């Protein structure tokens, strides 16, 4: 039995964690556990509440670690207990992973120094400033660290991980079980494909949010 | 301000609810609320716990209603308080919607009689037995009822709904914010595209699960 630790913190983005959770909870012999600085309810950036079943100290050696992103990462970046735990569990993990701006937390823990990694497209520049080598791809592997792009990319990374952990036939069965045959209304989910005015709108909103936080 | 009621029950599937929640919580002037028979924690089929903020009686007139699926629907199909609430709120809703086997709950409430609707591909036959006219499409609209296919389809339906509620530019901005540029490892997320042995495997597992429940 392997353990999958999904790290929660106030202000994480729900789908960052639940997308890969939905995939990986279906992998045989993999036990997911939601962990936070202490057990109890954690609110997402949009207000939903998900329960952390364990504190960090209760999960000292998970085989797989997953850090979601979300605006709450700003506090997580300075949470020394969390960063210390990440450094410690990374020493023995099989895979240390992140979704979206969760990679900034891995970088703050010192795990991405000089490594290829990705993040939400709006956070790639910042990821580079934090010592990583940012790559604008959906899923990026460097050794045992796997990072992925924004929010919904965690589903794709989950399937990739499922195949690594349990083999391709199992991962394909999970994909079909989730009916993951995506049909977005527009082929416009990345800055390279979206309308320029949409990209500009999100860049402006992101600058505004960061100004407010600093 | 419109209200979006996301119905939770023991044994719902996390992504069925959180996928569209992640999209729709970003629609301006739409207030999401997780409702259940009583406020409090609700466990998903895979063990995660999400908090219902309100009881059904606290949310008597939501503009949008969304029912997720999951194995817990077997009990929901006989929950007269829930079915009565669905009939009542449907009278005044703008849209009554479901993800995956949530459509079976709408059917049990009598809302799909003779209507075009969809569900998880493994549940389409049963949906027909319950009085609906099953359609194997990703998103199916019949009047103000919108149903969608299994689990991950709720993200696509969420974007479709976002465009209806707030216009296409807003929905496109949400798609780019979620970096919803899906890249599944295989083009195999529907029974028409998957390998025949994967389809057979899931059909057998589904029959086994239903035998166990009956």
Interface residues (C-beta under 8 A of the other chain):
Chain A: X13 X14 X15 X18 X19 X21 X22 X25 X26 X32 X34 X41 X46 X47 X48 X49 X50 X51 X53 X100 X120 X121 X138 X139 X149 X150 X151 X152 X153 X155 X156 X159 X160 X163 X169 X171 X172 X173 X175 X176 X177 X178 X179 X180 X181 X182 X183 X184 X185 X186 X187 X188 X189 X190 X191 X193 X194 X195 X197 X198 X199 X201 X202
Chain B: X13 X14 X15 X18 X19 X21 X22 X25 X26 X32 X34 X41 X46 X47 X48 X49 X50 X51 X53 X100 X120 X121 X138 X139 X149 X150 X151 X152 X153 X155 X156 X159 X160 X163 X169 X171 X172 X173 X175 X176 X177 X178 X179 X180 X181 X182 X183 X184 X185 X186 X187 X188 X189 X190 X191 X193 X194 X195 X197 X198 X199 X201 X202
